[in-house]
């Protein structure tokens, strides 16, 4: 998760450097890139959760509970 967070932080910083310090770069870097980064940051947790649920359903343990 730290790797994903650092990637989107560096992507936002480089976007601000390329576009300059104006409103458009702030909308893109602080709004769009940071928003997508926040959603993608939870993706590993969701994948692990779905893998665990699928494993419990496959073994038949979920139906017994």
N, C-alpha and C positions, 0 to 999 in steps of 0.2 A: 504494500500500500504506500510505503514511503517513496518507492521508485515511481509509482504513478503520480503521486502528489508533486514530486520534484520535477517530473517531466512537464506537467501542465503549468507549473509555476514558471519554469524556464521558457516555455512556449509563450506564455503571457508577457513575460519580461522582454523577450526578443521581439514580439509583436509591437510593444510600446516603443522599443528602440527604432524599429524600422519605420513605423508610421509617425513617430514624433509624439509630442505631448499635446494632444487635442481631444476633442469629445469623441470622435469616431474611434480612435485607438482605445480610449477608455471603455467605450461600449463593447468593442470586440474583445479586448483583453480581460477586463474586469467582469463583463457580463457574459458573453458567449463562451469564451474559453474556460473561465472559472466555473461557469454553470455546468458545462459538459464534464469538466474535470471532477466536480463534486459528485455527479451521477456515476461516472466511471470508477470513482474511488471505491464505491461499495460493490462493484461487480465481482471481485474475488470472493467476498463474503456470501453473496447470493449463489454463486456457482458451487461453493462448498456446501451450502444449505441444501440446494437441489440435489447434489450428489448424495448427500446423507439420506435424504428422504427417498430417493430412488433406490438406494441400497437397502433401506429398511423395507420398502415395498417388495423388492425382488426376493428378499429372503423370507418373506411371509410374516415377519415380526409385526408389521404395522396392522395387519388384519387381526392379529391376536390381541393387540392392545385395545 
